[in-house]
Amino acid sequence: MICVIGSFPSEHNQKDGMIQRVAHIDALMASTPRCYLDLSFRRFLRKQVRIEGAATIYYLNVFVHFLLILRLLRTARVVYVHSAYNALRIMAFPTKAYMIFDAHGIVPEELIAEGRSRAARILTAAERFILKRCDALICVTHSMLEHFYRKRGRRTDRAEIVLPILPHLGDSTTAAQALLAKRISETVIYAGGMQAWQNVDKMVNAANRQPRFHYTFLTGDVTNFQTRLRESGLKQFTCQSVAPVQVKDFYLSHQYGFVLRDEILVNLVACPTKLVEYLYWGVLPIVITPRIGDFDAESLHGITLAQFLNGELPDTETAEAMRRHNQVTVQAMIGSAQANQDRLQQLLHAPGKRTPATRQISSHE
């Protein structure tokens, strides 16, 4: 039995960036009997269980259902932990299962960037625990893996896989069609949330300084985003929430897309789903720096925020060349990710024997 620690992907939470990763991993074990432990310290005081295909989903409270959680984890062959948040919820539960940790991001540093230092300290402990305990570590970028090396040291007994958060894109035919799409002139799109590292204020300021463009904001936080936009006085904008399958239709009609990530650690290890989507579907990214995750100026061709504000935009021929280059970059990522995905699938279904070095490690160690 595979036991996944995290929320089961559904139509209700599919817009959440983290859940998109969970859904991608779930597809690798879709026909395999598995259970999901959706755990909470406060909610789920009454046990809830439902079945979706080969998956059994448990909604449990860590304290109230301690013994049931312990029993489920002890009967698992593989435990797959999505992010340090979920690692925190299982720290008190010993298990001899083969444990896979999918980091998603560098949670303590993200919390510090949001000004939540107390939560950052708690999640630092959870991160330390899971990086000691896990038998396999999954990172979204090579730079994230290097970050963990610097922070916690290397472990020779641990399997390590770099698997970007790649959305469902398309084949060679859809890729070619994306390059030929008829885009509306002077349009800019943004798809994402309002986290501190997204630089929403810089986006809104840039939009007001270039009012001739029409701006589209696709977000799960429509109310707060609209309030911010209206307070700024921006005139030409659309702000809405759409299903993930509809987002590509917006990409195909827009020229540019905001990815205003500062050159800080959280961004230097990230693999923003929207950036990968922009590059594949032909949206030219507007960036502060091209150094985002494993991207750099050579692999990512876009325009800087300064160029956008100064009206220094590429002509038609240059823009088409940039789109072709960016799509080649993404397709190379997909090819590399496929091999690593196959490695992960092998771990899920045949993890092998635990070595003495991958012993049970207490959260207090």
Secondary structure, DSSP 8 states (H G I E B T S, - for coil): -EEEES----TTTTTSHHHHHHHHHHHTTTTS-EEEEEEESSS--S-EEEEETTEEEEEEETTTTHHHHHHHHHT-SEEEEEHHHHHHHTTT----SEEEEE--S-HHHHHHHTT-HHHHHHHHHHHHHHHHH-SEEEESSHHHHHHHHHHH---TTSEEEE---------HHHHHHHHH----SSEEEEES---GGG-HHHHHHHHHHSTTSEEEEE-S-HHHHHHHHHHHT--SEEEE---HHHHHHHHTT-SEEEE---SSHHHHT---HHHHHHHHHT-EEEES-S-STT--TTT---EEHHHHHTT----HHHHHHHHHHHHHHHHHHHHHHHHHHHHHHHHHH------GGG----TT-
